[in-house]
Amino acid sequence: NAGVTQTPKFRVLKTGQSMTLLCAQDMNHEYMYWYRQDPGMGLRLIHYSVGEGTTAKGEVPDGYNVSRLKKQNFLLGLESAAPSQTSVYFCASSYLRTSGRGSTDTQYFGPGTRLTVL
Amino acid sequence: AQSVTQLDSHVSVSEGTPVLLRCNYSSSYSPSLFWYVQHPNKGLQLLLKYTSAATLVKGINGFEAEFKKSETSFHLTKPSAHMSDAAEYFCVVSGGATNKLIFGTGTLLAVQP
């Protein structure tokens, strides 16, 4: 199993350009997530999906859109890139295992995409 | 609401000495807690997780953490640091039906020879 993969690994954009980041997982996970990591701020949730065809906003969704047309793929789009979107983007996935104290399970992370917007 | 606070942004230890990375959490219900590690220019790897079974949780590479409800803490420890432990460590809390994670701001561990 490849786990969680992300493409591309690196990208440089000019302000106003658009791009799509692809996340793929082969673990049959229901849940998928997109995070951004900035120095001194940990990881912050952008959008997430609890199943094929569903998406929801996270903590910092502005300027991003997502789609989950297939269970194994979760796409993150930037329609008009801004320098403030320079960051490292991580995708993660998990499946839901009810523990009896709420529902939680380990999230598995991809290797990240380093995006620079000039 | 849930939150997590990592009390030290940087920790430096000598090789062979104990490691202590401190984390306090806030949660309106019994949380699930995790420690993740990130080596330079790498993704995140799960070190260990607490989900209510035992308060002392053992993880990979000799790390362990103790859940203390009375102190709302989940500190990460290792008896003897190795050079390969140099990395950034994140304390994370999660819960709820959507399994959203709330990350701390990270502790950068340096290991001196």
Interface residues (C-beta under 8 A of the other chain):
Chain A: Y31 Y33 G40 M41 G42 L43 R44 L45 Y48 V50 A56 G58 F90 A92 S94 L96 S99 R101 G102 S103 T104 D105 T106 Q107 Y108 F109 G110 P111 G112
Chain B: S9 Y29 S30 S32 F34 Y36 K42 G43 L44 Q45 L46 K49 T51 S52 F90 S94 G95 G96 A97 T98 N99 K100 L101 F103 G104 T105 G106
